[in-house]
Amino acid sequence: MKDKFNICIITHPFSSEVVGRSILFNFINSLVRSSNKVFVITGITMDGIMREDITFINVSCSKKPLIISIIRYVMAQIKISVYLISMHKKIDLVILFLNNTTVLPTIVAKLLGIRIITIVTGSSSKVAKERQAIYKHTSKYFSRIIQLFEDINYTLSDNIVVYSQNIINEYNLSKYDKKIIQSYEHFINFNNFKILTSFNKRDNIVGYVGRLSEEKGIMHFVRSIPIVLKEDPDINFFIVGNGLLWDDIIHELKKSGITDHVKMIGLIPHDNIPVYLNQMKLLVLPSFTEGLPNVIIESMACGTPTLATPVGSIPDIIADTKNGYLLKNNKPGHIAKCILDALHDTNIDMISNNAEKYVKEHFTFENAVENNKKIVNDIMAT
């Protein structure tokens, strides 16, 4: 058996996924150590990675308008398939990462006899159900189609990598149990994501960092703010990120008369996120669906406790009232109550310390490299 393999990573073709860029960047860096050559087929712009052992193939397409985006998405899948056919003799393994709906390339890879790994970073079908802002009345049909695509990919994959048992249960993956591997691929750059401002010197600032889209529960968070301010008007809020719901959020803030308490930061470079995390006493992530969001472990590395819904791998990372806080649901009233409870928690300083300690033990670059190396070697040995 080879010591190192040629690996092709296939991601989504959407160029606007800034958060996805950071996750993909980290994944490539952790994988390249145990690979001979890495090919990356993606729509994400990956400026900043220039290495002889990494080849980028761009297949970007737009998310809107809807009909045009569907056509472009189909064309992107055809392009990916053509690339796979043209270079299949150079590829030992295909990894589907950040996209489990690329059905045509998966079928092509299977027919070409290339081993396939799907890394479950989330559920596109669950996202489709929540993204009413995009799909509106047709969302139920999209979610069913996407669910079919996901099932085809899972069926054709030689192995499925998940971050935790909770994801297996939440996404109903138990029927694929024989080919499921549990492992993390995340790591943190502790030179950047670290405590810059001690927790007890921070103001009462509560923040959200991420994509402004329906499945992230951002509107529920926004609607919780007036409830919080009614109880404690000295709390302020940051919203960092951009997305389809930007205008809706602005409208909601104006309607509630709370614009003076909420700073809309917008989209910022990933390296600047620690600056804002270090000003917060609490990060809120009330998502409907997640895999393992990087922002949670980045926040913990900055000593900022997270309040999040127990979806995906989140409850495997956050132990409620130990190194963070878990929501029972993401209704605005409950979010507001939990924000107030957390900020008034006399143990929150200890929780901040526990959060930083936890990620430093579990999310090092060395751990990510070893995990990925073991997965690849074990799969190629079978």
Buried (B, 14 or more C-beta within 10 A) or exposed (E): EEEBBBBBBBBBBBBBBBBBBBBBBBBBBBBBBBBBBBBBBBBBBBEEBEEEEBBBBBBBBBBEEEEEBEEBBEEBBBBBBEBBEEBBEEBBBBBBBBBBBBBBBBBBBBEBEBBBBBBBBBBBBBBBBBBEBBBEEEBEEBBEEBBEBBBBBBEBBBBBBBBBBBBBEBBEBEEBEEBBBBBBBBBBBBEBBBBEBEBEEBEBBBBBBBBBBBBBBBBBBBBBBBBBBEEEEEBBBBBBBBBBBBEBBBEBBEEBEBEEBBBBBEBBEBEEBBBBBBBBBBBBBBBBBBBBBBBBBBBBBBBBBBBBBBBBBBBBBBBBBEBBBBBEEBBBEBBBBBBBEBBEBEEBBBBBBBBBEBBBEBBBBEBBBBBBBEBBBEBBEE
